[in-house]
Amino acid sequence: LALCGETRVENKAQSAVTMVQVFEYYTNHHMKKAFESVFGCVTCLPGCFTMYRVFSSDGRALIAQDNVFAEYSRNDIESLHEKNLYFLGEDRMLTTLLLKNFPDMRLSFVPEAVCWTIVPHTFSILLSQRRRWINSTFHNMLELLKVKTMCGICCLSMKMIVILDLIATMILPASMIYFGYFIYLVFVTGEEISMLMLILYGVIMGVQVVIFLLRSRWDYLFWFAIFLVLGIPLFYFILPIYSFCKMDDFSWGTTRQVSKTAPKKASTTSRTKQTNGGTASGQPPAIRSSSRQKDVEGRHSSSRSSKPPRHHIPRSEDLVEC
């Protein structure tokens, strides 16, 4: 029914804010989608890099189905839950509608397809973007729980994955508080670490390294180290708490705003060059043709004003002919 590819960060080293997003993009736009694709139920087909089938081979309407259009184009959105669905995460909501209406078709991930995106480079823009993403993700996972045709059985099902993802989203800030308290006990009070905890954290770190080796993504070892230091407190504590506190904010902020100064500079430069007797490209103005010069000279022979008239007054002969 639809498929998406991997989205990578283009401006990796632009700032510290962009650097912490490199590994986070890899986990969410590659590893997570690859895992969901095994079940044929990618829960979020990103709007920036997705291909949909409009009709099936037998002419049946797919994404162009009336039910999908009717649900997706609703204008009677009133509740907080629906506003987070339709106003903030339109690509996730469209994916949820496809899962509801086409349970017999797959939503897949193609790792060979790659695109690059410019991620937020300042903390304020990142806050605005992740507020929308986190709140829309949370409410869409609640909506996915209503889909009864997701692949799998009992604990080995896509619905169980959605439930675990939903719980993890809610307890991320609390887990960071617990982790901070754990660090305090170990390094301040000198309490010994149990073998079970060492094995658990070793597996979490080791799996990431093994994936990088298998995928030949050696450079992601560096981005993973940056994420451990700067990204974990940001993405697991600061951003979730800010997003949950702003769940009633449906504005898009300045995420998609492009620089405003470039067009003004270009127009000012062009105007200055033209005033100085040249065109925008720096070349001298083109010489008027002799016929046009004669026409202008004949039209203004009685008046030698430096400025041409603003309006052309038609001749009486022309009015008669018209």
N, C-alpha and C positions, 0 to 999 in steps of 0.2 A: 504493500500500500504506500509506504514512504520510507525513505532512508536518509541518513545524515552522515557527515564526515567529522573529522577531528578539527577543532578550532584551536590554533596556537597563537601565542602572544608575539606580536611583531616588535613592539617597543620594549624589549625585555630590560634593557639597562638604562632606560630613560630616567628613572628615579627609584628610590627605595620602595615606593608603593607599587610600581610595576614589577619589581623584582620578586616580591612576595607572591605575586599572582601567577607566576610561570608554572610552578609545581601544582598549584591549586587548579589551574586550567587543565593540566595533564590528567589529574585524578578525576575531575568531573566530566571532561570532554573526551577522554580516551578510555581510561580504565573502567569507570562506572558505566558508560554507554556500551562498551564492549561486553561487560558482564550482563547487562540488561538485554542485549541483543541475542544472547543465548536463549532466553525465554521468548524472543520475538516481541518484546514489549518495552521498547525504549520509552521511558516516561516523559522525556522532554526532547522533542525535535527542535533544535535551535532555529530561530527565525533567520539567522544570518547564513545558514548553510544546510538546507534541507531540500530534497526533491520529492514531490508528491505525484501520484498517479491521478489524473483527472477522471479517466474512464478505464474500465477493464477491457480485456481483449474481446469480450462479447458485448461491449457497448454499455455495460452497467455503470451508472454514475458512482464515483467514489468520493473524492473530496468535494465534488460538485453536487453531492446529494442534497436534497431539499432539507432533510433533518439537520444536517451539519450546518448549512447556511442559516436555518432558522434559529438554531441554538447559539451560533457564533455571533449573530447580528442582533441580539436582544437589546432593547432600549428601555427595559423596565427593571433595571438593576437598582435595588434599594438596600439590601442587607450588607453588612460588613463583609461577610464571607464571599458574596458574589462580586462585590466591588474589587476585592483582592484578586479574584479569578479573572475578571474581564478587563479591568483597568490597568493592571500591573504586569501580568504574565500571559499575554495573549498567545504566545507560541505554546506554552504549556497547556493552556486551556484548549487550544485546537488539537493538541496531541491527545488530551483526555477525551475529547469528543470522538476522535477517530477510534480510540480503544473501545468506547461504548458502542459505537454504531457498526464497527467491523471486527467482531471478535475472532473471525476466521482468517484474518489477514495479518501479516507481520509488519512490524515497525523495526527496521534494522539499522545497524551501524556499520559503515564501511571504513576501516582504518586507513586504507590506501588513499582515500579522498581527504585532502588537507586544505585548509584555508587559514589565513592569518588576519588577526584583528588588532586594532589599536585599543588597548585597555586604559582605564582611568589612571592618570599620572599624579593626581593630587588626592589627599585624604578626603577632602570634602566631596569630590565627585564620586570616589569609591563608596562613601557612606550612602549617597543618594542611590547609586546603582544597586548595591547589595541590600538596601532596605526593600527595594522592589522585588529583587530576586528571592530573598529569604521568605518574605511574607507570601508571595505568590506560590512559591514551592510548598510551603506549609499548608496552605488552603487547597492546593491542587492534590496533595497527597490525601487529604481528607476526602476529596471528591473521588479519588481512585479507589478508595475503600468500598465505594458503591458498585464498582465494576465487578460483576460476578463471573466473568468469563476469562479472567487472566490465567495464564499458563501455570501448570504445576499442581502438586497435591500436598495439602497440609503444610508442613514446615518447609518442604521443598517446592515452594510456589512463589510466584512473583508477588502475590498479595502479602505474603509473609515478609518479603524484602521491603515492600512499601511500609509495612507496620514498623519494622525495625528502623527504617530510615526516618519515619515520623517521630519515633521515640528518641532517636539520636539527636534530631534537630531540637527537640524540646529540652533535653538534658545537657546540651553542650556547655552552657555557662556553669551549671552545677558541677559537671565533670572537671572543668578547669579549676574551680575552687577546691575540689578534692585533690587534684594533682598538685596545686600549690601547697596545700596542707601536707601532702605526702613529701614534697621536697623539704618543707620545714622540719618534719620529723626526722628525715634522714640526715640532712646537712647541719641542722642547728642542735637538735636534741641528741643526735648520735644514735638513733634507733636503727637496728639492723634491718636490712631488706630481706624479705622472704624469698626463697628460691622460686616460688610460683610467680611472684611479681617480676623477677628478673627474666624468667622464661617468656612471660607475656610481652614485656616491652622488647625483648630480643626478637620475638617473632614479628611484632609490628614493624620494627626497623628493618629486619632482615628481608621480609617480603618485598619491601620497596626496592631494596638494593638488587634483589634477584630479578625483579621486573625490569629494572634499568639495564641489567646485563643481558637479559634475554632479548630485549627490544633494541639493544645497541644504542641506548640513549645515555651515553657517558656524561654528557654535560648536565643532565638532570640530577646528578649527584650533588653538584654545586648548588642548584636551585633548591634541592631538597634540604640542604644544610641551612640555607637562608630561611626557608619556610619553618624549620624547627625553631629557629631563634626569634624571628619576627612574625611569621605568619600564624602560628598556633594561637598565641594570645589575641591576635587580631580577628581571625576568622572563627575561632571557637568561643570567644568571650565578648569582645567589644561589639562586633557587628551583630551577633544574634540579640544581645540585650537592647541595642539601639533600635533594631528592626522591630522587635516585639513591642517596644514602647511607642513606636511610630506606626502601629498597624492601621491606624485610621488616617494616615497620610497617603493620598493617592496621586500626588504630583510626581512628575518625572524629573524634576530638578534640571541640572545643566549637563546631564550625561551625554546628550547628543548635540550639544551646542558646538558649533564650529567658530573659529576665530573671526571676529568682526572687523579687525583692523586691516586685513589683507585687501579686501575690495576697495576700501577707502584710500589706501595708499596707492593702489593701482590707478584709480580714477584721478587722484590728485596729481600723480606723476604725469599721466596722460594730458591732463589739462594744462600743466605747467609747460610741458614740451610744446604743445600746440600754441600756447601763448607766446613762446619764444620764437615762433616762426618755423616749427618743425612738427612732424607727426610723432605718434607715440613710439615708433620704432627708431627715432633719431634721424630719419631722412628728411630732406627738404620737401615742402609741400609740392604736390604735383601742379604743373603749369596748366592753366585752363586752355581749352581749345580756342582757336581764333574765332570760330562762329559764336561761341558763348561770350567771348570778349566783345564782339561787335554788338551782340544783343544787349548786353549790359550797358555798353557805352551809348547805344541808341535810346535805351529806356531811361537813362539818367543824364541825358545831354543837357536838359534844362535845369537839372538840380545837381550840384557838385557836393552833395552831402557825403560825409565819410561813412555814415551808417545807411544801409539799404532800408527801404520802407518795410514795415513789419507785415503789412497786408498788401496783396496785389489787387489793384482796382481794375476790373475788366473793362475793355473798351465797349463803346456803344455798338460797334459792328458785331462784336462777339455776342452781345446780348440778343441782337436781332436774329443772328444765325441760330442761336440756341432755341 
